[in-house]
Structure formats: structure tokens, C-alpha cells
């Protein structure tokens, strides 16, 4: 709060709202939806709802406004991301067909579940494993999308090498991928 002409002025008067009441409401609803998905605890959402209640009563503080603005931003971002994902899915579905899209998405979900299960079973390794997956994801993204790094062949070779390392039983294809991968790494790192 700030002092103005000998009295207190509510902080919300100092902060201009970037979002309409509807957008703020949408942000709060979005936060509530994340409880069921396991992304937020009920305590975290209760803090957002309390700030929202103060906002609706006209008694919000600057921190409340900042929190509500943050969640309105997150809701907008999630909405745009969902729309972009839908467009991408439609495009991929048209290009490669629904079965291939379904297989790719199923594999992605399986990887996601496996990562989470591994993290849960190995709490001491959480930070290290999370960092490795993040690094892998960033490198994969760069090789598939970056203008100057784009190289689908390198991605294919890397996936073949990773499969060779993860196979329960060695296969000829895995051995070939391992040899090729090792040679590529030696060449790349000058070993």
C-alpha cells in the first residue's frame, strides 16, 4: 500500500490490469484444472482462488494482481499451444495418416510415463535425470527444427544408436547402428 494525501490507497489502483475479468477468471479456471492433472497442489490453487476472491471484492493487493495476471498469461499460452498442437496434428494426419500419427503420439506418451516412473522410483537421481531428458529434448528439437542444425538423418542415426544401447538382446541391426554411431562420434569429437 502507499500513502496518498494522508491516507492509504489500495494497491490495485496502482496496477493497471492487463487482462479483463473474463481472462482472469479463465486463468483461475485453468489453475483449477491442473489439480486433476497433478501439476498443482490444492494449496497452490487455494492461494490463487483466494487472490481471485479478493480481486472480485475489490480488495486485492499488487501481489494478488501479479499472481492473477501470471495465471491469465498461462491460460492464454496454454490455449494458443493447444490450438497450435491441433493444427500440427491435422497437418501430420493429412501427410502421414492417422495410424502413423497415433503410433507417434502413443510412443511419446509412453516415453513421458517412463520418465515420470523413473523419477518416482529414483528420487536421488531426479535432478540429474530431469536434466538429461531436458538436454535430450532440446537437442532433438534443434535437430528437427532449427534452420542451421536441421538434420533428420542425424536424428535417425541417433535414435538407432539409442535403440542399440537400450535393446535387451543384441541384434545385427543394433550392432551396425552402434558401430556407425561410434564412428560418427569419434569423427565429431576428433577421438
Buried (B, 14 or more C-beta within 10 A) or exposed (E): EEEEEEEEEBBBEEBEBEBEEEBBBBBBEBBBBBBEEEEBEEEEBEBBBEBBEBBEEEEBBBEBBEBBBEBBBBBBEBEEEEEEEEEEEEEBBEEEEEEEBEEEEEEEEEEEEEBEEBBEEEEEEEEEBEEEBEEEEEBEEBBEEEEEEEBEEBBEBBEBBEBBEEBEEEEEEBEEBBEBBEEBEEEEEEE
